[in-house]
Amino acid sequence: MITNRKDLRNIAIVAHVDHGKTTLVDGLLRQARVFRENQQVMERVMDSNDLERERGITILAKNTAVIVPDPDTGTMVKINIVDTPGHADFGGEVERVMNMVDGVLLLVDAAEGPMPQTRFVLKKALELGRKAVVVINKMDRRDAEPERVLNETFDLFIELGASDEQADFPIIYANGILGKAGISPDLEEDLQPLFRAILRSIPSPVVDLDAPFQMLVTNLGYDDYRGVTAVGRIFAGKIDSNQLLARITIDGEILPEKARYLYVYQGLDKVEVDHAEAGDIIAIAGLEGISIGETLADPEQPIALPPIRVEEPTVRMTFGVNTSPFSGKEGRWGTSRKLRERLMDEVRNNVALRVAETEAADTFLVSGRGELHLAILIETMRREGYEFEVSKPEAILKVGPNGDLLEPFEEVHIETSADTVGTVVEMLGGRRGRMLNMENNPDGSVHLTYLVPTRGLLGFRYQFLTATRGMGVMNTIFHGYLPHVGPIQSRTSSSVVAWETGVTSTYGLKNAEERAALFLGPGVDVYEGMVVGETQRPEDLVVNVCKKKHLTNMRSSNKDIEIRLTPPRQMSLDEAIEYLGEDELLEVTPTNFRIRKRILDTEERGKQFKKAKLALEEAD
C-alpha cells in the first residue's frame, strides 16, 4: 500500500562553512519548544563534539527532530533535521546524509553569497533529485546584499543542472542568531515563515508500508549500555522491537540480526519505541560489527539497497607505531594491534576514509579527503590516549585510460587585501596554480580563483596566512583528476635538528637562535634527531640545544639569567603536519607532538644524504 506520510518531513541543512547552519538549528529547536523555558542551553548545541566546538565547524552529521503544527491543516508534523558539515574535507558525511532526506535547507550568507562549499553540497543534493528551500541568512550584516546573493544563488542552480522544479525554489530571509525569518528582507519576529516553507515545499515521504522491510545504515553511534547503534531511514515496510532482521553486507553476505532496541529522534534525544514505519529515521541498538552502507532487511525477503557511494580520497599518509626514544612514556595505547583496531573501527564510521596494510606490520596507509580530514582523525586518536607517528601527507596519483599519470586538482578561492595579492599570486604560480579569475570586491579586497594541484596545496595554508598577515581567507573544493604537472617545490626552508638527547638549555638555544627560528624554549626534553627549529639555509642544521656554559672562576651559571630568548614559535597540530618534510615524521602523543627525522642518528643520516646526493648527480 503506497502511503503519503504527510505527518513527516526529512530535511538536511547544508551550507558553506560558517554560514550559520548550526546556529539556525539552535533557533528551530528553541522555537519548537524542545527546551524548557528556564533551561540553560549552550550555543551551537548540535556541535557536541569537543573538536567541533574548539574549531567552530561541524565535523559529524547529527540528527534531531521537532514537532510543529501544519498551519494549513492544524495537524502535527514531525520534521527530522540533519545538521551537516560545510567543509569539503567532510564531504563523505554530506553524501551519505542525502540518502536519508527528501529535501534540503540551503543556507547562503547574505553578504558572501554562494561559496565553494555551497557549490559542493548543492551539487550533491541536486544530483539525487532533492528539492531545496534557499535561506539567505545573516541579514543583520551591514554589508548584506540579499538581491545580489539571490541572483548568484539562482545562477548556481542553473549552472549545476537543476531541473525546472528544483530551480523554482522558495526563498526565506533569516537572522539565525535572533531567530527571525521572513519571505522578504523585512523579517518577522520568529522563524514561523521558515517552518511554513519546510512544510509546504519539502516533499513528504511516499512509501510502501506493506513491502518487505528495508533500511540503509547511514550512520553509526554507540550506546554505553546497548552497544553499537545503526542509524538510517526506513525505505520500505515496518519494524517492531525484537523483530528478526537480515543484515546484508557490502559484499552481499546475509547475516541474521535482531532489532533488540528501537529508537526515534525527538529533540536532541533518542526515544525508545516499539514500532516504526517507512519514512521514519530510526536508530537500532545492539548490532555488533555492522558497517555504514549495509542494508537491514526482512529475513524472508532480504533485498539489498544500493550502497552509499562517496568520492575517493585524494590525500594519504602513513600511521605507524611510535619509534622515538620517548615511546611508551606519554600514551595509553601504542602497540600495532591497538593502532590497527582503532583505524579499522574508524573506517566503519567514516565512509570517506581508507586504511590499507603496508609491508611493515606496524605501519598503515591512511587515505582521506584532505589534510584537515586526516588531522581531525589524528587529534581524535591523540585525545583518546593513543601514541603513534605519521608521515608527510601526499597526493594520491592515478594512471589514466591512456597510461598517462593523473593527479587531483583543487579549485581554490582566496580573499586577500590589495597589497598582498601580488605575493599570493607569486606563491600560487610557484605551486603550479593556474588563475581562473580575479575580481575586485567592493570593500577593496581581491577575490582570486585558481586551479591548483593538490600537491601544491600541501603545506600551503600556513605560508598563505603568514604572507597575508593572518587576514587572508582560503577555501578549496575538489575539482577532479588532471594530467600530472611535474615537480613542485612546496617547502623552501630546512630544519634545525637536535644533536644529542637531553634537556634544552638557555645557552644552547641562544647559540641556535642566531641562525634559526626555534620551536621550543629551555627546559624541554629532546632527543637526537628531533626537529627543534627552522632555518632558511638550503640544508638541515644540526645544533646542540642542550649545551651548557662551562663554569670558571670568572663565570657563574647565574649569568644565564641575563640571556633573553625570542619566544619560540608554537605550532598547532595542523601546522606541524603542514611543516613535515619528506624525511620527517610527526610523533603524536596525548600530551605532545614532536617533529623528528626518520633517521635519528646524525652520522647515519649524513651518510644517507651523501648517497642520495651522489645518486642524483650520477642521474644528471
Summary of the structure (lengths in Angstrom):
residues: 620
radius of gyration: 27.4
end to end distance: 74.8
largest distance: 99.4
contacts: 2049
relative contact order: 0.09
helix: 25%
strand: 32%
